[in-house]
Amino acid sequence: MNQREFDRVMNKFGMQVKQTHHVLAWLVHDGKIVVRTRRSQGRKDPPAELVRKQLHLDQRQLADAVECTLGLDAYLGILREKGIL
């Protein structure tokens, strides 16, 4: 996962983003923060395994999110199945 793919997934999931020395992103659902992730502002790509765990996705689901085949509704469904929502 490169930085552009990370940003695209964060935008697609409607995550709020704050620029600090890292790019911080969080998903708010029903007024509550349910998922948080971040990436460095540097040149290194974010570690896909860490982002995957922070987003509570398996490898296939993360690949679908990067390929734009996993939308926000499906993502919220995954979070409900896992008991996060």
Sequence and secondary structure as in RCSB ss.txt:
>XXXX:A:sequence
MNQREFDRVMNKFGMQVKQTHHVLAWLVHDGKIVVRTRRSQGRKDPPAELVRKQLHLDQRQLADAVECTLGLDAY
LGILREKGIL
>XXXX:A:secstr
  HHHHHHHHHHTT EEEESSEEEEEEEETTEEEEEEEEESSSS   HHHHHHHTT  HHHHHHHHTT S HHHH
HHHHHHTT  
